[in-house]
Amino acid sequence: MNTDNNRTYYYGLDQLRSVLMLIGVLIHSVAVIGPYPWAYNSKLYQNDGLFQVIYVTHFFRMEAFFLIAGFFSCLVLYRKDRSYFMQGRIRRVLVPLLASVALINTFEVYFVVSHGITPWADIGLGNFIVHSWFLLTLMLISLMCLLPIDKMMARFLAWKWPLKLAFFVFYALLPFGLKFVLNRIIPMDGYPLFYEVYGYVVEKTLYYSIYFFIGYWLYADENARARVQSKPVMMAAGLAAAAGLAYLTARIGVDRESASMLARVGNVMIQHITAIAVSCLLFAFFVKAHFRFSKTTAFLVNSAIVIYLFHHPLVIVLAYYLDVPGLNSTVYFLLVSSITYILSFGIYLLVRSNRVTARMFGLK
């Protein structure tokens, strides 16, 4: 059992988790002027270059988040018990998820429909879950922790490397393979709701559970954590991360549906290898940095969840009303993102000032 009580050690990871969430504001703000269809796309401005610079974080941001979530989940399970762990998950994950869907995301649906951005006929389950999906996924993966995870992980680690690698490839491709088989039985075009549910409940859970349990393993095994922080591993991870991010960035805007099955499989594996490499690099850096406590960083750590949950509709509203002639794409992006941050921080202060709203959004 891990007995490390170094507070700065954990505080650095807590800061990383918050930074990853706060970057979400930039990603969604730049999506307004990017090449992909989003909740709102500017009618006047587009900037693919700026989009690529910021969107590159999309290839590892939530993967790193789930790795850290797994690390802290293992910490709680080792120091407390499953009952305490699940109570915390209900209070800090399930309740904010339900509150977000009922209040924040429902308002977003109302806004995009009432302002002619999205027709009501095109509104589906995903419009009510939108960016809150990470809470649903985290809750579902947390339920997996009720299984004998340590025994299962010990058996996996006892396998020889070729078998481990084969299982990793199988598990990484499993959600997409299942979808491929299901589409042959249940046509995707005829059952959109079924595939929306599949995407949120099965596909995302399987995909992000890889990172969650890597983080879980890093807490449970001190030797593994030391290896991740070693210079040879960090150098190899750096090379893999640089090559992977360059490849994935070059493919931004490329039609993925037209790719061959072999190319799709290769892209999935490159995505995983890149995200694992970057996540481990970030983990090692923030562990070694030993960031000290400060009131500013504490504020950012505590406010991150509220800011992330509330920012999505704010970006859409601001992007809609600021989409006027006379600006340029960079100024437009900076206005949308900066005002979103300011308003979100203000909302956090309001939420934490009331005991009921604080509990609704998982604040301590």
Buried (B, 14 or more C-beta within 10 A) or exposed (E): EBEEEEEEBBBBBBBBBBBBBBBBBBBBBBBBBBBEEBBBBBEBBBBBEBBBEBBBBBBBBBBBBBBBBBBBBBBBBBEEEEEEBBEBBEEBBBBBBEBBBEBBBBEBBEBBBEEEBBEEEEEEEBBBBBBBBBBBBBBBBBEEBEEEBBEEBEEBEEEEEEEEEEEBBEBBBBBBEBBEEBEEEEEEEEBEEEBBBBBBEBBBBBBBBBBBBBBBBBBBBEEBBEBBBEEEBBEEBBEBBEBBBEBBEEEBEEEEEEBEEEEBBEBBBBBBBBBBBBBBBBBBEBBEEEBEEEEEBBBBBBBBBBBBBBBBBBBBBBBBEBBEEEBEBEEBBBBBBEBBBEBBBEBBEEBBEEEEBBBBBBBE
